[in-house]
Amino acid sequence: MTGRALELFDVTFRHRISRPKFANPWQTKPGPGVLGLNFTIEAGQIVGLVGPNGAGKTTLLRILAGVMPIDSGKINLQGVELDTANGPIDRQLRANIGHMPEQVRWSGSATVGQTIQQFSNMRANPVTPEKLLKLVGLSAKYTSPLDELSQGMRQRLSLAVALMGSPKILLLDEPFNGLDPVAAKSVERMIKQLSKQGVAVIISSHQVSGLVDLIDKLLLIHRGQLVADGTLKDIEEKLGLEDRIELSGRGKFPELTELIGSGIILEQSIDDENWRCTIQHADESSIKNIVHAGHSITEWKRKSPDIVELLCQATGLKIDEIGMEIQASNMIPLKTLGEEE
């Protein structure tokens, strides 16, 4: 399946926060949210939605899941603009988009199979529980009470509920939280399988490293605004963070400037008999030169940018200005919104 699964045009939503006055104690004002978002997602694409805590990732997912109405802008699903002529927009979104929230507290004596059937009845969406549970690898837990499920199994159950109705787009909010490496790999395989079937998948995360080998595209969000959009490679090149390697070794620190040709030394450190450095634009011959010069390299690897590096380069802000949490009281939008601020 090809084509555009989802398009956002200047989408804005702002939470209302209290601004009481004597004459109007219930008065509110615009607070944090998402501001003027524009992006396109193709069918079958796996997209990473990345930003620090409080950046607006969960707000955006709730908008797309039909939980929150937008203040302005428009949303296209599969090339068709959503409007009220075809029914409530939230219902149109829910009919096409599956949503797996970050935290679902599955508990109680009800079995996994009963839970799936209950959700099917509530949504008037007939499903075969056995088939759905097989898809997420929970067939063996059909008669197990919710209280007996591990964290990984609970995540699979959340995914099963999100997949009801065969959605064209799947929203996953921090799907790898609390999972051991084996369970995380299993979820990754399921995501790739759904992608091959034409399902567009949006994965919200505050980490880039865990998504590098999974996503086709990255949306970097900060203070409710999209600050980078593209493949990780394209974004790295645009922000000057491409083609970097980390080297670690033992013994005397090498005279790198004579060995790496046109490479650029970005960082270097020495700790007792160990040394470490980050080099940009170095090729394999540079590493060979260091070894041939008699230096011991214990490890070398490509360095992917972390979220702080990406945000600093994309916004021009310093590390201490980025902050990993943004609260309503100190939100300062990156672009001017008017005097109401």
WOCORUR-V451559 format. One record per residue. N is the residue number from 0. RES is the residue in three letters. NEAR is the number of other ideal C-beta (glycine too) atoms within 8 Angstrom. D_CENTER is the distance of its C-alpha to the mean C-alpha in Angstrom with 2 decimals. Layout:
# WOCORUR-V451559
n={N	N}
res={RES	RES}
near={NEAR	NEAR}
d_center={D_CENTER	D_CENTER}
This chain:
# WOCORUR-V451559
n={0	1	2	3	4	5	6	7	8	9	10	11	12	13	14	15	16	17	18	19	20	21	22	23	24	25	26	27	28	29	30	31	32	33	34	35	36	37	38	39	40	41	42	43	44	45	46	47	48	49	50	51	52	53	54	55	56	57	58	59	60	61	62	63	64	65	66	67	68	69	70	71	72	73	74	75	76	77	78	79	80	81	82	83	84	85	86	87	88	89	90	91	92	93	94	95	96	97	98	99	100	101	102	103	104	105	106	107	108	109	110	111	112	113	114	115	116	117	118	119	120	121	122	123	124	125	126	127	128	129	130	131	132	133	134	135	136	137	138	139	140	141	142	143	144	145	146	147	148	149	150	151	152	153	154	155	156	157	158	159	160	161	162	163	164	165	166	167	168	169	170	171	172	173	174	175	176	177	178	179	180	181	182	183	184	185	186	187	188	189	190	191	192	193	194	195	196	197	198	199	200	201	202	203	204	205	206	207	208	209	210	211	212	213	214	215	216	217	218	219	220	221	222	223	224	225	226	227	228	229	230	231	232	233	234	235	236	237	238	239	240	241	242	243	244	245	246	247	248	249	250	251	252	253	254	255	256	257	258	259	260	261	262	263	264	265	266	267	268	269	270	271	272	273	274	275	276	277	278	279	280	281	282	283	284	285	286	287	288	289	290	291	292	293	294	295	296	297	298	299	300	301	302	303	304	305	306	307	308	309	310	311	312	313	314	315	316	317	318	319	320	321	322	323	324	325	326	327	328	329	330	331	332	333	334	335	336	337	338	339	340}
res={MET	THR	GLY	ARG	ALA	LEU	GLU	LEU	PHE	ASP	VAL	THR	PHE	ARG	HIS	ARG	ILE	SER	ARG	PRO	LYS	PHE	ALA	ASN	PRO	TRP	GLN	THR	LYS	PRO	GLY	PRO	GLY	VAL	LEU	GLY	LEU	ASN	PHE	THR	ILE	GLU	ALA	GLY	GLN	ILE	VAL	GLY	LEU	VAL	GLY	PRO	ASN	GLY	ALA	GLY	LYS	THR	THR	LEU	LEU	ARG	ILE	LEU	ALA	GLY	VAL	MET	PRO	ILE	ASP	SER	GLY	LYS	ILE	ASN	LEU	GLN	GLY	VAL	GLU	LEU	ASP	THR	ALA	ASN	GLY	PRO	ILE	ASP	ARG	GLN	LEU	ARG	ALA	ASN	ILE	GLY	HIS	MET	PRO	GLU	GLN	VAL	ARG	TRP	SER	GLY	SER	ALA	THR	VAL	GLY	GLN	THR	ILE	GLN	GLN	PHE	SER	ASN	MET	ARG	ALA	ASN	PRO	VAL	THR	PRO	GLU	LYS	LEU	LEU	LYS	LEU	VAL	GLY	LEU	SER	ALA	LYS	TYR	THR	SER	PRO	LEU	ASP	GLU	LEU	SER	GLN	GLY	MET	ARG	GLN	ARG	LEU	SER	LEU	ALA	VAL	ALA	LEU	MET	GLY	SER	PRO	LYS	ILE	LEU	LEU	LEU	ASP	GLU	PRO	PHE	ASN	GLY	LEU	ASP	PRO	VAL	ALA	ALA	LYS	SER	VAL	GLU	ARG	MET	ILE	LYS	GLN	LEU	SER	LYS	GLN	GLY	VAL	ALA	VAL	ILE	ILE	SER	SER	HIS	GLN	VAL	SER	GLY	LEU	VAL	ASP	LEU	ILE	ASP	LYS	LEU	LEU	LEU	ILE	HIS	ARG	GLY	GLN	LEU	VAL	ALA	ASP	GLY	THR	LEU	LYS	ASP	ILE	GLU	GLU	LYS	LEU	GLY	LEU	GLU	ASP	ARG	ILE	GLU	LEU	SER	GLY	ARG	GLY	LYS	PHE	PRO	GLU	LEU	THR	GLU	LEU	ILE	GLY	SER	GLY	ILE	ILE	LEU	GLU	GLN	SER	ILE	ASP	ASP	GLU	ASN	TRP	ARG	CYS	THR	ILE	GLN	HIS	ALA	ASP	GLU	SER	SER	ILE	LYS	ASN	ILE	VAL	HIS	ALA	GLY	HIS	SER	ILE	THR	GLU	TRP	LYS	ARG	LYS	SER	PRO	ASP	ILE	VAL	GLU	LEU	LEU	CYS	GLN	ALA	THR	GLY	LEU	LYS	ILE	ASP	GLU	ILE	GLY	MET	GLU	ILE	GLN	ALA	SER	ASN	MET	ILE	PRO	LEU	LYS	THR	LEU	GLY	GLU	GLU	GLU}
near={6	6	8	11	13	12	10	13	9	10	15	13	12	10	10	7	9	5	7	7	7	4	3	7	6	5	9	7	8	10	10	12	13	13	12	9	13	8	9	7	13	10	13	12	12	13	14	13	13	16	12	13	7	8	11	14	13	9	14	12	14	10	13	14	11	10	7	7	7	10	8	6	12	9	15	13	13	10	7	6	6	11	6	6	3	6	6	6	12	9	9	13	14	9	7	10	14	11	12	13	7	7	4	8	4	10	5	7	5	8	10	14	11	8	12	15	9	9	10	12	7	6	8	5	7	4	10	5	11	9	8	13	15	9	9	12	8	13	8	4	10	12	6	9	8	15	7	5	12	6	9	12	10	12	13	13	17	12	14	14	10	13	14	13	9	4	12	12	16	14	14	13	12	9	12	8	6	5	12	6	6	7	12	11	8	11	14	9	8	12	14	10	8	11	13	7	8	10	12	17	13	13	14	13	12	10	9	15	7	9	13	9	3	11	11	6	12	15	12	15	15	14	12	13	14	10	10	12	9	9	8	11	7	8	15	11	9	8	11	6	11	8	7	11	12	12	13	10	13	7	7	4	5	10	5	12	6	4	11	12	9	5	12	7	11	8	7	10	7	8	6	4	4	10	13	13	12	13	15	10	8	11	7	5	7	13	12	8	11	15	8	6	8	3	10	6	11	7	7	8	6	6	8	8	11	9	13	8	9	16	15	12	11	11	10	5	7	6	6	5	6	13	7	6	7	11	7	8	4	6	11	5	11	8	7	4	8	5	3	6	6}
d_center={22.90	22.17	21.71	19.31	17.40	16.01	17.09	16.75	19.68	19.96	18.30	19.04	19.00	20.34	21.05	24.78	26.08	29.67	32.26	35.52	38.87	42.33	43.02	39.61	38.00	35.17	34.13	30.44	28.61	25.23	22.61	18.92	16.64	15.12	17.61	18.61	15.42	16.28	14.37	15.13	13.54	16.08	17.13	15.90	13.02	9.86	7.14	3.90	3.07	4.15	7.39	10.12	11.35	12.97	11.30	11.06	7.62	9.66	12.51	11.02	10.13	13.66	15.18	14.06	15.24	18.55	18.68	19.07	21.22	20.50	23.13	23.42	22.20	21.85	19.59	20.66	20.07	21.40	23.37	24.95	24.61	24.27	27.35	29.50	32.16	30.30	29.82	27.48	24.15	22.28	24.14	23.34	19.59	20.02	22.27	19.78	16.35	15.50	13.40	12.61	12.45	11.40	15.13	17.93	21.27	23.09	26.64	30.22	32.83	31.60	30.79	27.64	29.64	30.96	27.57	26.34	29.67	29.46	26.12	27.68	30.75	28.97	27.07	30.18	28.15	30.29	28.60	30.07	28.53	29.70	28.04	24.65	24.83	25.91	22.83	20.59	23.27	24.81	28.23	30.06	28.86	30.18	32.89	31.13	30.82	27.41	28.67	29.02	25.45	23.47	19.90	18.78	21.05	19.80	16.23	18.00	20.01	17.11	15.83	19.47	19.78	16.72	18.45	21.71	23.19	21.47	18.74	17.99	14.32	12.20	9.49	8.04	7.30	7.10	9.28	10.62	11.98	15.73	16.05	18.58	18.12	20.08	18.20	14.78	16.44	17.79	14.55	13.38	16.75	16.45	13.26	15.23	18.26	16.85	15.67	19.28	20.57	19.00	16.20	13.20	9.98	6.71	4.12	2.62	3.62	6.59	7.58	7.93	10.88	9.82	8.00	10.97	13.16	11.02	9.28	11.74	10.09	7.81	7.58	8.33	9.37	12.24	14.93	13.80	14.17	12.55	13.85	12.80	12.21	13.16	13.20	12.51	16.31	17.18	15.17	16.78	20.12	19.86	19.15	21.71	19.57	20.46	22.89	22.97	24.39	25.10	28.62	30.22	33.93	37.07	40.28	41.13	38.38	38.89	40.02	36.93	38.08	40.87	38.76	35.51	37.10	34.84	31.97	30.83	30.64	27.67	28.11	30.75	31.88	34.75	35.10	38.52	38.91	35.25	33.57	30.12	29.08	26.38	27.77	26.51	28.09	30.00	31.01	32.40	35.86	34.83	33.95	37.22	39.11	37.89	38.94	42.24	42.98	43.17	39.93	38.02	34.33	32.73	29.17	27.31	23.74	21.44	19.44	15.84	14.85	13.00	11.03	14.49	16.14	13.81	14.16	17.85	18.55	16.80	18.41	21.56	21.25	22.38	20.51	22.41	21.65	17.87	17.88	15.13	16.12	17.22	19.86	21.56	24.74	23.62	21.14	22.49	20.85	20.71	22.86	26.00	25.98	29.64	32.07	30.53	28.26}
